[in-house]
Amino acid sequence: MSEQETLLRVEDLWVRFPTRNGIVEAVRGISFAVGRERVGIVGESGSGKSMTGRSILRLIRPPGQMTAKEISFKGDNLLDYSERQMRDVRGHKISMVMQDPKFSLNPVMTVGKQISEAYRLHSGASRGDAKRKALEMLEAVQIREPERVYNSYPHEVSGGMGQRIMIAMMLIPDPDLLIADEPTSALDVTVQMRVLAIMDKLVKDRGMGLIFISHDLQLVSSFCDRVIIMYGGKIVETCKASELHNAKHPYTRGLLAALPQIDDPKAKLAVLDRDPVWRDQESVVAYD
């Protein structure tokens, strides 16, 4: 990836949490870059995927501790930003779609008011302009009867519609980078594919970068351009999504072997044998 294409560069990122039993290292010295592309971050629960996404926006709160040599966005090091400057970055330049809209949307505000507020906060638009823009975004994420949904409360919409509302809210300020933290994990397969298709179209049309965090290896390999595989807070492998079947690291090979195949049914799926050495290996298998 050439320098002019790089939107985000993360170098030597650590996230630590103090506990009664000592320091827990959730993310352990990872480095990666993202351009105007779709990058998937995959791993089991506890591998550090979500902590990585939150760290980019400096959303790790005490007692958690986040350190890095650099988290640069379009050439500016976000570690040098004040909290006030970061509030301008969050949503406006980098947006994040959380896993469950029920916990991300304000239950006592209408959908339309929340989307309009996100737009007015960063654009300074009038109420009328913000409403028109919000209705346009609801249509863009393929919500029928946008006026009705605009005046609805979050509990009055389905899970799939709630997730599309969250995508509309995060994309309305027209950010350069979208971080999607398992945005379809709570949805059934048909709704999941519809939401992914909407997100994919919006990202491509706007020329944005996308970090797609998921535990679903097959989903990420079919949806993203590159895949970053994490284990125990570290990146163990990076590859093109189209070349994932040629992965070299034993952890990635184990994940692939544990996936059921329709065209090759097995009586018993492979069990992933974890090697403690993987947590401390310094070398990263990477091929682009």
N, C-alpha and C positions, 0 to 999 in steps of 0.2 A: 504494500500500500504506500503510495507516494505521499509526501508530507502535505501537499496542498489538498489531498482528499481526506485527510485525517480530521474528524470532528472531535473525537475524544481520545485522550491518551492517559492511561493509568499506569503508574510505576511503583512497585514495591508497596502495595496496599496491605495493611494489617488491620484487623478488627478484633479487639479483646474485650472480654467481660470478666470482671472479678467475681468469684464465688467463694463459698465457705471452704471449698476444697482446692482453692487456688485459681489461677488465671486460665480461662478457657479461650483458646484462639480460634475464633469462628472463620476468619480469613487470614491466610498466612503468606504474605509476601508475593501477591500475584501482580502480574503486569500484562497489559493487553491494549490494543488500539481498535477504534471503531470509526469507519468512514460512513459515507452515504450508502449503507448496505444493511442487510438483515443478518444480525449476529445472534445465534442462539447460545445460551448458557445452560448446560444440562448437568444434572447430578442428582443423587439421592437426597432425601430430606436431611438437613444438617450439613450439607456439603459447602455452604457459604454463598449460594446463589443470590438469595434475597438480600443478605447483608452487603454483597457487592453492589447491587442496584441502589440500595439506600445510601451507601457510602458516597456514591458519585454525587448525590444531591446533599451530602453532609447531613443526613437524617439519623445518624447514630447518636442517641441521647445518653447522658450519664445514667448509670455508672459505666456504660460502654465507652470504649476508647478507640478512636479511628486515627491511624497515622499512615502517611504515605510520603514518598519522595516527591510525587507529582500527581495531580489530577487536573489535567489541562483540557479546556474546552475551547476549541477554535483559537488555540494559541495562548489563552489566558489561564493561569494557574488558579483554580477555584480554592485552593488552600489559603491563598492570600486574601480572599474576599471576606468582608465583614458579613455578619448575619443579615444585615439590611440589603447588602448587594446580592446575597444568596437568595433572598426572597424574590428578587427580580429575575434570577435565573430559573428558579423553580416554576414550572408551568409555562413561562414565557419562552425560554430557550430550550429547557429540558423538561419534558413532562413524564409523569410516571402513572401508569394504570395499575392499581392495586388488585389483589387476587379476588376479593369479594366486594361487590358494590354495596351490599347491605351495611358494611362497616366503613365505607368510603363516602357515601352520600349522607347529607344531613337529613334526618328523618322528619324534621319539623319545617323544612323549606321545600317549596315546589321544585320540580326538576328544572323548569325554565328559569327560575330565579337563580339557581345554583350555576347553570351554564352561563347565563347572562353576566352574573357576577364575576366569573372567571375571565370573561372577555373584557368587561369594563375595567377590571383591576389592572390589566396590562396595556389596554389601548386607549383608555380615557374616553370611550365612546358614550353617546347619550343612551338613555334607557330604550328609546325607540330603535336606534341602530343596533343595540345589543340584542334586543328581542328578535329583530329580523335576522341577525347573524346566527342566533341560537336556533331558530326555526330552520335555517338553511343547513346547519350542521346536523340537526335531527334527521332531516331528509337525506343528507349525505351518508349517514349510517343506516339508511334504509328502514327508518321507523315510519310506519303508516300513521296517519292522523297526527302529525307533529304538533298541531295546536292543542289537541286533547292531552297528549303526553306532556307538553310544555306546562300545562296547568295541573298535572298530577303530582302526587307525593310518591317518594321512593317505594313505599310499601304497596302501592297500587299497580306496580309494574312487575313483570316476570323477571327471572334471573338473567335470561338472555338479553332482554330489553334493558335491564339495569346495566349490564356490561357494555352495551352499545352506547348508553347514555354517558357512562364513564369515559369511553373512547372519544365521544363528541366533546365532552368537557375538557379533556386533556389536549385535544387537537385544535380547539377553537382559537387559542392564542397563536397558532401557526409556529410551533417549536421546530428546531432543527433536529432534535433527537428525542425519540420516544422510548421509554423503558417500560416494558410490559411484564409484570410479575405474575406469571401463571394466570393470564386473564381469562382462560377458557376452562380451567380445571373443574369448575362447579357446574359446567353446562353439559347437556347431552350431546352426542356426536353430531347430529344434524345442525343444531344451533351453533355448536363449536365451529364447524366448517364455515358457516355463514359469517360468523363474527371474524374469523381469520381472513376470509376473502375480503370483507369490508376494510379491515385494518391494512391488508396488503395493498389494496387499491389506493387507499388514502396515502400510505407511505410512499408508494411509487409516484403517484400524481404530484406529490409535494416535494419529491426529491429529498426525503428525510433519511436519517439513520435510525435503525431500530435495534434495541437489545431485547431479545425475547427470552425470558427466564422460564424454564419448564423442567419437569422431571420426565417428560414424555419424549424419549429419544426419536421415535419414528415421526412424531408430529414435527419436531424441530428439523429433522433431516429433510422433510418434504417442504417445509415452509421457509427455511432460512438459506442464506448464501454460505455462511461459515458457522462452524460449531465449536464452542469451547466446552470441554468436559472438565468438571471439577470433582475432586474427591478430598474429603478431610480438610477443606479450606484452601486447597491448592489447585492450580490448573495442571492437569496431568497430560492433556493433549489438545491440540488445535488442528482442525482440518476443514477442507471444503465439505459442505453438506453432501455434495454429490459423490464424495470419496469416503464417506463415513464407513462404508462396508469394508474399506481397506485399512481401517484403524489398526494401529500397531500396539498401543499400550494395553497391557493385560486387563486393566479395569474396564476400558471401553469395549474390548473384545468380550469380556464377561457380561456386560450390560446387553450387548447385541445378542449374545447366545441365550440370554434369559427371555428374549422376546418371542412370543408365539408367532408362527408363520402359517398362514392359511395353505400355502402351496407345499409345505413340508411339515405336516403335523407330527408331533412327538408325544409318546406316552407320558414322558416326564421332562419338564423343562430343566435346563441347566441351573445349578445353584452357583451364585457368585462367591468365590473364595477370595477374601480380602487379605492382602499381604501388608503387614505393618510397615514394611519398607517403603510402600508407596507414599506414605505421609511425609517422609523425610527425603525423598529423592529430589535432588536439585535440578536435574535435567528434565526438560519438557520436550516431548515428542511433538514437533510442529512441522506441518507441510502445507504449503499454499498452492 
